[in-house]
Amino acid sequence: INDAFDFIFTNFNESNRLWVRIQNQGPAREKDRRERERHDLRVLVGANLVRLSQLDGMTMDFYAETALPKILDHIVSVKDTLSQQYLLESMIQVFPDEFHIRTLEQVLSTYARALPSVDMKPIMVTLMNRLATYLSEADPAKVQQAGDIFSLFRTHLQGILERALQPQGQGGAAPVPDIAPALEVLAAFMQFTVSLYPDQVHYVDIILGSAAELLQKFKSTGLGTLSDKAVDQVGELLAGPMKTLGLGVLKMEHFVALVSFLNFETRKQTSLSMVTAIVEEDRPLSSLDDVKALFSFISPLVKDEADTPADEGKDKARFAEEQQMVCKLVHQIRHEDTDVEYQI
């Protein structure tokens, strides 16, 4: 297999470098046309990856010890966004899932070395979805043999996500970093984790903590406010645990901290989602501490905040609907001791 691998890998190496050089050939005014041509020609480069994956003798050991290190080193060495984006995605598709599990640490380490302009969201989401599907269908012995996948992702993910904070402009003023894609990756990681480790609630809090840390670093850069899309992604991160854990999320260390990064309107919508979930799922309120924590959390619905808009409550019908939902919480107070009910 060594000779066959070396031959195809050489073709892969040279075709990729030629593919990259196309963008610099010809006048600048034709750059867009050349980029379209490059996009069309990428399948020829990817075909070499397919041939490598189909080689007789491409065992897991050969892949991990020989093939993968050479392929990844080449991908990173070619400083071209389109090339790295396409080839890192293709790697996930053409090689078996069990190979990815065996070499996950190598792969994630390489992702952190990719160009900051490479959009890691589709790459990470594809990898997580593939692994989640494979492990959910595999027998328990294989899952155990895979090791602690969550910890591997967690170890490398923060460095990959913080690439979103790096300026990506070339000359002049760099654009304000957009961390929405990084938050989308965390949302995918949340789904991945919940599907594989449904009983590990503390894993959810760890992911929320990663999001809070990322947002704090973005805030400390002073480069601007969160985009609407980023705010929506924070809302998505919060919505999942609320649906499955209810009031339990308020006991998490990082849940409330993450909410603090939202603007008033989004905090109010998040509060309304919490109230709606409690009422519609008929969840009992039987602890004074839980009710205190709940009303502290839903404060945008019950009192003015520092950032409450001046025209809040102008829409009388909407305001009435929100307050009616809050009032329904009274019917969820249930305890066998009437004295406790009175305290609540």
N, C-alpha and C positions, 0 to 999 in steps of 0.2 A: 504493500500500500504506500510505502514511502515515496517511491518513484512516481506513482500515479498522482499522489497528493501534490508533490513538488511541481509536477508539470501543470496541473490544473490551477494550483495556487499562483504560479507565475503568470498564467493567462489572466487570472482574476486581478492580480496586482497591476499588470500593465494596462488592461482594459479600463480599470477604474481610474488610473492616472491620466489616461488619454481622455476619458469621459470628463474629467475635471478640467483638463486643459482647453476643452472646447469653448468654455465661457470667456477665455481671454483672447480668442482668435477673432480677427475682424474688427471693424469699427465699433465704437461705443454705442452708436445709434441702433445697432442691431443686437444689442445685448438681450433684450426681451425675447427676440426670435430664437437666439441661441439657447436661452434658458428653456424655452418650449421644446427645442430639439433635444436638449439634455434630458428633459423629463421623459420624452418618448424613448430615448436610447437606454434608459436605466435598466430595462428588462434584460438587455444583453449582458450587463454587468452582473445582475442578479442570477442569470442562468449559470454562471460559474459557481456560485454558492450552492445552487441546487445540485450540480454535478458533484461537488465535494461531499454533500450530505448523502449522496447515493453510492459512494464508493464502497466496493466490497472491502471489508476490513475496517470500516469506520466504526470502531467499537467506542464504548463510552470512555475507556482509558485513553485510547489514541486521541479522541476528541479533546478530552480534558488536558492532556499533557503535551500534545503536539499541535493539533489543528487549531484549537480555539486561541491559544496565546498568539500564534502567528497572525491569524485573521484579525483579532482585536487590535494588535499592535499596528497592523497596516491601516485599519479604519481610522484609528486615532492620529496616525502620522500624516494622513492626508487632510490638511486643514481646509476642508470645504464643507459647508453646512449641508447642502443637498446630498452630498455623498454620505456623510455620517448619518444623516437622518434616515435615508433609504436603507443603507446596509445594516444599521442596528435594528431596524424594524424587520428586515428580511431574515436576519439571523434567527429571530424568534419563530418565524413561520417555517423555515426549511429544515430545522433540526428538531429531533424528538423532545418532548416535554421532560422525559427523565434525564436527558442530557443537561437541560437547563437547571434542573434541581441540583444535580451533582456539581455544576459549575456556577451556581448562583452568585457566590461571593466574587468570583473573577469578573462576572458580567457586570454586577452592580458597581464594582470598583472602576471599571472602564467607563460606565455611564457618567461618573463624576468627572472624568477627564475629557469628555466631549466638549466641543465648542459651546460657549454660552448661548449662541444663537440657535442651537439645535433644540427643537421643541420636544422635550422629554415626555410630555403628556401621553401622546399616542403610543410611544414605545413602552412606557411603564404600564399603562392600562392594558395593552395587549399582553404583556408578560404576565401580569397579575391574573388576568382572566384565563389565560391558558393554564397556568399553574393551579388556580382554584378549581377549574373543571377537572383537570387530571387528578388532583389529590382527592376531590370529593367522590370520584368514581373508583379510586384505587383501593386495594385491600388494606386493612389497618397496618399490616407489617410494613408495607411500602411507605405509608404515611409516617410511621415511626422512624423508619430508616432515613427519611428525608431530613430529619432533624428539626430544629427550631427555625422554621422559615420566617416567622414573624420577627424574631430578633435580628436575622440577617437583613431583612428589608429595613427595619428600624435603624440599624447601625449605619447604613449607607444612604438612607433616604434624605436625611436632613441636609447633607452636603450637596446632594443632587438638587434639592428644592431651592437651596439658597443661591443657586446659580441665577435664579430669577431676579435677585437683587443686584446683579452685576450689570453695569451700563453696557449697552450693546450698540450704541451709535458709533459711527465711523466719521470722526471729524465733527467740529461744531458741537452744539449742545446735544448731549445724549438724551434720548427719550426717557420719560419716567418709567421705571420698571413696572411691569404688570405681573402681579403675583397670582392672578386668577388661575392660570394653568397649573401652577404649583399647588394651589388649593384643590383643584380638580383631581390632581394625582393623589392628594391625601384623602379625598372623598372616595376614590377608587380603592385606596388602601384600606379604608374603613369597611367597605363592602367586602373586600377580599378577606379581611380579618374576621368579620362577623360570620361569614359563610364557613370558614374553616375552624374558628374557635368561638362558637356561640356562647360558651359558658365562661369565657375569660373576659369579664366585664372590665377589669383593670386595663386590658389592652386598648379598649375604647378610650379610656381616660388618657392613656399615653399618646394616642394619636391626636386627641384634642389638645394636649399639651404641646405637641410638635407644631400644630397650627398656631397656637397662641404665641409660641416662641418666634415663629416665622413672621407673624404680624407685628410683634414687638420690634423686631429688627427692621422691618419695613418702616414702621413708625419713627424709629430712631434715625433713619436716614434723612428725614425731613424733606423727602422728594415729592410729597403730594399726598392726597387722600386716596382711599381705596376706590377702585372703579366699581361701577354698579355690578359688573359681573363678579368681581371679587367678593362683594358683599353678599350676592346671591349664593356663592359657593360656601361662604361661612354659614349661611342659613341652612344649606344642604347638609353640612357636616353636623349641625346641631339637631336637625330634624330626625335623622336616623335613630340616634340613641333615645330621643324623646318618645318615639313610637314604640320602642321595645322595652324601655326601662321606666317610663313614666317619671314619677317623683324621684326615682333613684338617681336620676342624672344630677339632681341638686346636691347630692352628697359627693359628687366627683370633684376632685381638686381643680380641674381645668375647665369645666363646663361653663361656670359663671364667668371665669376670666375671659373666655373666648367671646361670650356675649357682649362684654364691655367694649369690644372693638367695633360693634355695630352702631349705626346711626339710630336715632329715635324711632323712626318709622319701622325699621327692620326689627328692632328690639320689641316693639309693640306687636308686630306680626308673629314673632317667635313666642311671645307671651300668650297671644291668642291661640296659637297652635297647641301650647301646653294645656291651656284651659279646655279647649275643645276635645283634646285627647282624653282628659280626665272625665269629662261629662259623657262623651259618646261611648267610651269604653267602661263606664260605670265603675271607675276606680274609687275606692273609699278613702276618705280623709280621716284617719283615726289617731293621728299623733299631733300634739300641739307644736312640736318642733318642726314637723313636716309642713304644717300649715303656715308657720312663720316664714320658713324658707321659701314656700310657694309664693306668698304675697310679697316678699322681698323681690323675688324674681320677676313677678308680673307687675311690678310697680308702674311701668309705663301705661298700664290700663287703669290704674286706680289713683294716681296722683301726678302732679306736674313734676317734670324732671328739669335739670339744668338746661337741657337742649330741646325741651318741648317747643314746637313751633307756636308762634303767636296765634295762628288761626286754627289750632287744634280744637276740635269740637264744633267747628263751623258747620260740618256736615252732620246735622242733627240725627238723621236716620241711621247713619253709620255709627255714630256715638251711642245711640240708644241700643243698637244691636250688640255692640261690644259689651256694654254694661249689663245687658240681659244675660249674656253668656257668663259673665263674672258672677252674677247673682245666683246662677244655677249651681255654683260650687257649694252653696249652703246645703243643698240636698245631698251632697256627697259626704257630709260630716256624719260619721257613724262610729259609735263606741258603745260597748255594753254598760259602761259606767256613765250615768247622766252627768255627774260632776265634771268628768273629763270633757264631755260634749259641751257643757256650758263654758269651760275654759277656752275650748277651741273657738 
